[in-house]
Amino acid sequence: MGSLDDKINEHFAGYVVRKDLVKAVKGNAIVPTYVLEYLLGQYCATDDEASIQSGIETVKDILRKHYVHRNEAGLIQSTIKEKGRYKVIDQISVALNEKTDSYEAVFDNLGIKKVAVDSGTVKAHPKLLVTSVWCIADVQYEFSEDARTSPWVLESIKPIQIARVDYDGYKEARGQFSKDEWIDLLMQSIGFNPEAFGRRSKLLQLMRLIPFVERNYNIIELGPKGTGKSHIYSEFSPHGQLISGGEVTIPKLFVNNSNGRIGLVGYWDVVAFDEFAGREKTANKALVDIMKNYMANKTFSRGVNPMGAEASFAFVGNTDHNVPYMLKNSDLFEALPPQFHDSAFIDRLHAYLPGWEIDVIRGEMFTNGYGFIVDYLAEILRHLRQEDFSNRPDQHFSVSEKISTRDRDAIYKTMSGMLKVIFPAGGERAEDVEELLKLAMESRKRVKDQLLRIDTTYPDVDFFYSGRDGKKQHIQTVEEQEFPQFYHRKPAPDLGELEGSETDEEVVETADTSSEPTSAPEKPLPEEGHHVFAENRKGVSYDKLFGHYTDGATRIIVTDPYIRYFYQIRNMMELVEMVIRRKAPEDQVSIHLVTGPHDGDIQRQRDLLESITEACIGSGVEFTWAFDTSGTAHARDIVTDTGWKIVLDRGLDIFQAPLRREGFNLGDRLQEHRMLKGFYVTYVRQ
């Protein structure tokens, strides 16, 4: 085990499990992760390999004997009849039979109905009346001559969830981990290998947990297929309910007027709407109106007394187009059904999680390290719903007073959720708060900026915060930095609306029928300046960053102490390739690298650097390199004999390291399709 896994087992013994064990025991059982980890937690919550293997076999045996496969339902029914009683693992729901004045259960996989249930069981587990719940149940078979009496009886039932957690012990143990260690522990707990994600990508993953710790929190995530948008809501917690297809009725979601029984929002911490996007989908207008009222006021009414609830809403769906297409032609909410593509509904969303920044889930992204048993963490997160951390950022920063109350509430709810997840016991520093505050403000700004496109009555808002020094820090979204030419563009008006009105610049350009030849665009001239690039942004390459500054140079010196690993040396090769592409065939350019030796594998480092030298023979570029043996070269810069110095805080290592082991990926071929690490570049004329 790694040092983090050792630490996890030391401070959370009995509450963690090795995450790769889920695959080892699941087989063909179609059960959520939290059900499997509940069982693994009973038998495999240890780091002793012998005990783990024994526990795996025990769990497999339990699933083999008691989990009900639909195609084996008849066999299990026969077993119950012959033995008189039998324990099963199944999804169970309960309904009241008004004709017999009794409660009756339905076993989804076992395929039996009208199973007698006593009132005490229903009172202890009211969720059974709303939807199916995974349970371990003892079922009896007692045949009766009375045809009106069902032979099936539910003797005992236990929903699959941990009965009790020590919240104070959880907070105390949190103090033994650094912020980065804790974030990695949470990433492993939801099943991911932290090394496969950059810092911002980790925080985006953890944002998916906010609905579980914040009451009445509304979040939307739209993005490409296969990024795991619904995984958290379907597999992670017994307190969340995923509605497949995104369609639900008013009685099921809010309240049934015929019996006054509250719907899903009254029993679940999170109600998630899967496959929410789709322009062809339709929604009941009355449902949309009630949802808008509930999302804004935490209450709803259907002509009787108003009712309140605490369930958070999560909306997840796939986008049809990439980000620049949406920004140029419509907005980032374009994929929503028409009834939900409504400014009043969208304004009630606290955060828009950019699903296009999350990579498609691949095998190498999953962890084999230790993480919390998800049911244990789910209970902790549920406990945190009772607390309010929204005022904690005020100790360090103040948010612009010009933004609306709804914007401010959204920012603070996101902040409160992230602080609960990462700093449940407090102790955050100003720089920790600032990192989360930027993310929270950006997530709300993404909503507000799209509202300006959809409804012109919304005012333009400047999102900024101030520290104790009073200096304003303005917020931009990543796509705002990446596509400034499209981001603030308003939708084009219909041509009919232009008659009799002043024509805007875009239409003038479109209507220009001049036959004069178009001159080639001028090359941008290099200028001094300082530029900051956000993490997870795309569309950046060495050519765009350095090309104009290295043109015309005959000698280029690159100083970067960390050209060591294969992907870093590949970066160096790509810089050389850029110079070869841009220079005239007859020109000669020398490129010299000063770097540090890789103590772990210096021979491989030498071989790879020499291979660049050999590859350049006959290209008009001479590549040389040398180790800085003094250990004093901490600078990361590129200097040309034309008088330019380019300073980079990360050197050439500006791209997130590739993880795909086989197959093809555009990012492997084109730098513009790689995600960036956060970095800055400064251009200085010497």
N, C-alpha and C positions, 0 to 999 in steps of 0.2 A: 504494500500500500504506500501511497504517497504521504507526505507530511500532513497535508490537509485531511486526508482520510483518517490518519491516526488521531488527529485532534478532534475530529467529528466523533469518533468512537469513544474518545476519552470523556468528552463533556456531555454527550447525548446517548450514552449507552442504553440500549433497549428501545430507542425511539428512531433509530435509523436502520436502513437496509441497503444492501448493495443493489444498485438500480438495474443492473443487467440480469438479475435473477427473475424479473418479471417475465422476460422472454423465455427463460428456462422452464417456467412452470405453466405458462399460459396454454401452450398446446393449441387445441382448436376450441377452447372455451371462450365464448363471446361475452366477456365480462369486463367492466371498467377496471382501470389500473388500481383505483383505490380499493376495490374488492380483493384483488390479488395481493396488494401490499398489506392489507389488513391481515390476511392469512400469513403472509411472509413475516409480518411483524410479530405474530404469535410464536413462530418457530425458527426464524432466521435473523432476528435482530441481534447479531453478534458479528465479531470479526474472526471467530474461530472457524477455520475452513472445514474441519470435520463436522462441527455442529451445523454449519451452513448446508453441507451436502445432505446430512441427515434430515434437516428441516425441509429442504427442497423435496425430498422423497415423501415426507409426511404431507406437505401441501399438495403434491401431485396426487397422492392417494385420496386425500379429502375431496379434491376436485373430481377425481375419477369416480368416486363412490356417490358423492352428494350433489355435484353440479348437474343440473338437468339440461340435457340436450333435447331440442324439440323432437328430433327423429328417434329418441329413445324414451319419449314420454310414456308410451304404453308399457314398457318394461318397468319403469319406476312406479307407475300406478299399480302394476301387479305386485311389485315388491312390497309396497305399502299395505296392500290387501292381505298378502300372505303373512307378513310380520305383525300386522296390526298397527304399527307406527314406524315412521322412518324420518330421518333428518334430510332436508333438501336445501340447496342454495338456489334461489330463484328470485325473479322480480314479482312482487306481490302488490296488489291494490285491493282496496275495500270499498264497498258501497252499501248503503242502507236499503234494505228491501222493505218498503213501506207496507206491503201486503201482509208480511209475516212479522213486522216490527222487530227485525233482527238484522245484524250485520253479516255480510257475506263477502268472502275474499275470492279473488281470481288469481291463479298462478299462471303467469304468462307462458313460460316454457313447458311446464308440466301439463298445461292444457285442461285444468280442472276448474270448475266454477261452483258458485254457491257453497263455498267452504264455510262452515259455521265459525264465527268469531265472537268472542265475548266482548261486552262493552268496555271492560277494563283495558283490554289490549288496544282498542281504538282510542280511548282517552290518553293512553300512554304514548301512542304513535299517531297523531292526527294527520301526518303527511300521507298516510296510507289512503285517506279519503280523497286526496287530490290527484295523486299520480302514482305510478309504480315505484316501489322502493326495493333495492336489493336487500335480501334478508337471509338469515339462517333460520329455518323453521322446522318444527316437529309437526308432522301431519299424521293424523289418525284415520283409520277406516273402520266405521261401525255401521254395518248394514242394518237397515230398518225395513219392516214390512210396509210401513207407511210410505207410499210413493212420493208424498210431499216433502219428506225429510231427506236431506242429502246425506250420504254416508261419510262425506269428508268433514273432518273437524280439525281446526287449527289449534293445537294444544299449547304451543309456545312459539314466540317469535322474537328474533333479535336483529334489528337493523345493523348492517355491517358498518360500524363506526366505533372509534375508541370512546369508552365511557367517560373518562376523566383525564385531564391534563394539568400539569403543574405550571401555571403561567408564570409565577414568580421565579421558578427554577429556570424556565426558558429565558427570561430576561437576564437573569444572573449569568447563565452560560453564554449569552450573547456577548457579554463583556470580555470573554476570553478570546474573541475573534476580532481581527482587524476588519475594516470596512470591506476591503477587497476579498478577504477570506470569506466573509459572510455572504457577499454577493455570489461568490463561486459556490458556496454551500447551497444557496437557494436555487442556483442554476442546476446543480446536480439533483436537487430535490424534485425539480420538474422534469428531470430526465436528460438534461443536455450536458455536453462536455464543455466546460467554461472556456477551454483553450480554442474552441471553434468559433468564438464570438469576440468581437471587439467590445470596448467598454459601453458605447452607446447601444449596441445591439443587445447587450445584457440588460440594460435598463429598460429597453423597449419590451423585452420578454417579461420583466418583472412588472411592467405596467399592466399586464393582463391580470395580475393578482389584485389590483386595486378594488374592483367590484366586490371582492370577498372581504375586504377590510373596511370599506366605506359604505355607509347606508345611503341608499338613493343616489347612487353614482351612475352616470350614463356615459358609456364609452362606445365608440364605433371604430372598427378596423376594417378597412377595405384594401385589397391588394391582390397579387397574383395567386393562382391556385397552388396548393401544396406547401404552404408556409406554416401550417399547424395552427391556423387561427382559432379553430373550434376545439382543439385538443384540451386546453385548460378547462373548458366549461363542460366537456363530456366525460373526461377521465380523471380529473384532478380531485374533485371534492364531492362528498355526498350532500353538500348544502347548495349545489348549483344544479339548475335544470336547463338542459339544452333542448330547444324546440327545433326539430329538423324541418327544413323547408321554409322556416321563417313565418309560417302561417299559424294563427291561433284565433280562437273565438273570444268574444268579450266575456261570456260566463266562465270559460276555462281560465282566462288570464286574471280577471278582476273579481266579478261577483255574479252569482247565479240568482236572478231575481225570483225565480220560482221557489227556492228554498232559503235564500239569504246567505248561502255558504260562500265564503271568500275563496278566490281562485289562487293561482300560483303565486302571485305577489305576496300573499299572506303567509306562505309556508316556506318559501325558499329565500336564501340570501341573495342569490343571483339567478335571474332569468335571462338566458342567452338565446338570441335568434340566429340560427344558422342559415346559411344560404339566403341572407337577407336581401342581397342585391338582385337586380333583374328588372330591366325596364318593362318586360312583358308581364310582370306580376301585377296583381291588383290587390287592394286592401280595402276593408270595410271603413268607410269614412267615419262612422261612429266610433270604431275602435281607435283610429288615428287620433280623433279628438280627445278621447278619454286618456290615451297614452300621453298626449301633450300635456294635459292637465296634471296627470300623475307625475310626470317627469319634472314639472315645474313646482308643484305644490305638495307632493308626497301624498296626495289624497285623490279620491275618485268618487263619483256618484252616478247612480243609474236611476235617478228619479226618487230615491229614498234618502235616508240619512247618509251624509258623506262618510267615507271610510278611509282610514290611513293604513299605510304599509311601509316596509323598509327595504324591499327588494331592489337591488340594483339591476339596471338593464345593460346588456352587452349586445351589440349588433355586429355581426361579422358577415362578410360577403366578398365575392370575387369581382375584380374590375375587368372591364372588357378591353381597355386600352392602357397604354403606358402613360406616365405622368405628363410628359411634354404634349402629347396629343390632347389629354384632358384639359390642360391649362390653356392650350391654344384654341380649342374648339368649344369647350363647355366649362366644366368645373370638376373638382375632385369628388363631388357627390353624384356625378352623372349616372352611375350604375344603379342608383336607388329607384325603387318603384315610384311612379308618378305621385301617388298619394303621400309618400314620405319625402319626395324631393320638394319640400315645403320649408320656407324660411323659419316659420314658427317652430316646427319640429326640430330642425337642424340647430336652431339657437339654444335648444335645451340640452344639447350634447356637451358634456364637460370636457371631453378630449377626443381628438381624432388621432388614432395610432396609425402611422404610415406603414401599411403592410408591405409596400414595395421596397422598404429598406430591409425586410427580413428575408433571408435567403431560403430557397426551397430546401425542405428538410431532407438530409441525406444520412446514410448509415453512420458515417464518421462523426456526425454531430451528437450522437447519443453517448452517454457516459457509462462507464463500468465502475464508477466510484460510488461512494456512500452519500446518501441524502436522507432527509426526513421521510419517514413513512407518511405518505401524502395525507392520510386521514388524520394523523397527529398534527401536521402543519395546518390542515383545514380547520381543526378545532381551535388552534392558536389564532388563526386569522379571524375566525368567528368571534372569539373573545375580544379581539382588538376593535371590532365594530362598535363596542361600547365607549371607546375613548375618542377624543378629539384632539388632533395635533395641528389643527389648521393655524393656530396663532404662533407656533414655534418659529416660523421664518421671520416674524416681525422683530425678533431679537437681533437680527443681522441686516435685514433689507426691508425696503418699503417699495410696494408696487405702485405704479403710476395711478394718481388719483383721477385721471381723466377717463380711465376705462370704466365701463358700466358695472353695476353691482353684480349682474349675472356673470360677466367675465371674471370679476374678482372672485366670486364664489367658486367658479369652475377651477380657477388656478389654485385656490387654497384647498379645495377638496382633493385635487390631484397631488398637491404637495403633502397633505395630511396622509394620504394613502401610501405614498412612497416612503415617507418617514416611518410609518408604522411597519412597513415591510422590512426596511433596512436598519432603522434605528428604533426598535420597539422600546428600548430602555432609555432613550435620549443619548446625550453625549456627542451629538453631531457638531462639527466645527463649521465656521462660516463658509469655507470653501466647499464643504459637503452640501450645505444648504443651497449654495449658489448653483452647483451643478444640477440639482434637482429642480430648482426654481426655473432655470432656463428651459428645462424639458417640459415642465408644467405649463409655462407661459407659451411655449411654442405649440404645444398640443392644443391649447385653446385658440391661439392665433390662427392655426390652420383652419379651424371651424369658422372664425370670424372673417377671415380673408375671403373664404368662399361665399359667405353670406353677402358680401359686397357685390359679388358677381350675380348672385341669384335675385337679390332684392336691393334695388338702388336706394331705398329709403333708409337703409342702415348707414350710420355715419362711419367714416374712415377713422380708425383708432390707431394710435401710436402705442405699441406695447413696449414698455421699458420698466426697469426697476433701478433703484438707487441704493448704494451702500452707505455706510456711515460717513464716508467722505463726500456724499452728495453727488457723486459723478453718475450720470445716467448711462445705463447699459441697454442699448436697443436690441430687441429680439428679432431674429429672422428665422424662418423655417429653412430646412435644408434645400427643399425644392425651390424656394425663393432665391437662394444663392446660386443654385445650379441652372435655373432657367429664368433669369431676370427679364428676358425679352418677352416671355409669355405670362409671367406670374401676375402682374398687375393689369393685364389686359382685360377690359370689360367685353362681354359678349357683343358681337356685331349686331346692330339693329337691322330689321327687315328693310329691304330696298324701298318698300312703300312708305316707310316712316321717314325716309330721307327727302321725299319730295317737299319742296318749299322750305327745307331747313338747311342750315349751313352744313356743308359736307366736311367730314373729318379727314385727317391726313391720310388714313389708311385707304379710304375710298378714292381719294385723289390719285394715290399711287396706282391703285388698281385700274382706274379709268384712263390712265395716261397711255395714249396710243402713239406717242412720238416715235418716229422711225429712226431717230438718231442712234448711232451705234453706242452701246453701253461700254464704257471704259472698264478695264479690269480694276477690282478693288485694290486700294493701296495697302501695302503691307503695314501692319501696326508697328510703330516705332517703339523701341524699348525705352521705358521710363523708370525712374527711381520710384520706390514705393514699398509699402508693407501690406501683405494680404494674409488673411486668416481663412482656413478652409475647415469646414465642419466635418466631423466624423460621419461616415456612411454616405457622404456625397459621392456621386459619380461624375463622369464627363471631363475628368482631368487627365492630362498625359504630360510626359516629359516635353513633348513637342510644344504644347501650349505654355508650359511653365518656363522652359529654358531656350526654346528654339530661336527666338528673335535676339536673345542675349548672347548666344554662342555663334550666330552667323558672322562670318568674316574672320573668326579667330583662327590663328595657326597653332596656338598652344593653349590647352585647357588643363587646369590642375583641379582634381577633385580630392577633397580631404573629408574622409568619413571613416571613423574608427570601427564602424560596425558593418563592414562588407565581409561577412563570415559564412553565414549559412547559404545553402544553395539558392533560395529565392532572393536573397540580398545580392548575391553575385549575378544572378539573372537580371536584377535591376540595373547593375552596372553595365551588363552587356546591352541592355535596351537603350541606355544612354548613348553608348557607342553607336548603336544602330541608328539612332536619331541623327547624330552628327553625320554619318555616312549618307543618309537619305537627303539631308539638307544641303550638303556642300556640293560644289561643282566637281565633276569627275576629275578634272585636271588639278584640283587643289590638294595640298598636303596638310594634314592636321595631326598634331601629336596630343594624345590624352594621357595624363599621368595620374595615377591613383595613389594616395597615401592612406593606409588603413592600419588597423591593429591586428595582431595575430590571433587566431582562434585556438586557444589552448586545448580545447576539446578535440580538435581534429585539424591540426595545422597542415598536414600533408594534403588532405582533400582540398583545403582552401587554396593551397599553392597550385594544385593541379587545375582547379577550375579557373583561377586567374590566368594561368599560363595558356589555357585553352582559348581565352579571349584574345590574348596576344597572337596566337597562331591563326585564329579566325580572321584577324584583321589584315593578314598578309595580302598584298595586292589590292587593297580597298582604297588606298590613299589616306588611311588613318593608321598611325602607329600608336599602339597601346602599351604602356609600361606601368609598372606598379612597384611599390616598396612598402615594407612594414615600418611603422613608426615605433622603433624599439625603445625609445625613451619613455613612451607612455604619456607624453605631454600633449599629444594632438587630440584635444577634446572638441575642437572646432568641427563644424559640419558646413562646408561651403564649396562653391564652385567659382574659380577665378579664371578669367580669360585675359589674354594679352591685348585685348581691345579695351581694357579698362573697366570691365564689369566684375563685381563680386556679388554672388548670389548666396545668401545665408539661409539655411534651412535648419529648423530645430530638430528634425528627425533625419537629416541627411537625405539619401535617396530612398530610405525605407518609409515611403509615404502611403503605400498600399497595404491593405490588410492581407496577411499571409494566406496563400491559396491552400485549401484543404482537400480538394477533390483528388483522390488517388488514381482514378482511372476514368475514362470517358472524356468528353469534350465540354469546354466551358468558354463562353465568349471572353470572360475576364482573363483567361490564360493567353488569349490571342491579341486582345485589344485593351490597352490600358484604360481607355475611356469607359470600359464596362467593369472596371474593378472598383470596389468600395475603398474609400480613403480612410486612413487614420486621421485624427484631428492633427493639423500641423499649421505652421506659418512659414512664409517665405518673404525675405527682404532683399530688394534689389538696390545696390549701392554703386554709384559711379565713382571709381577711385581716381 
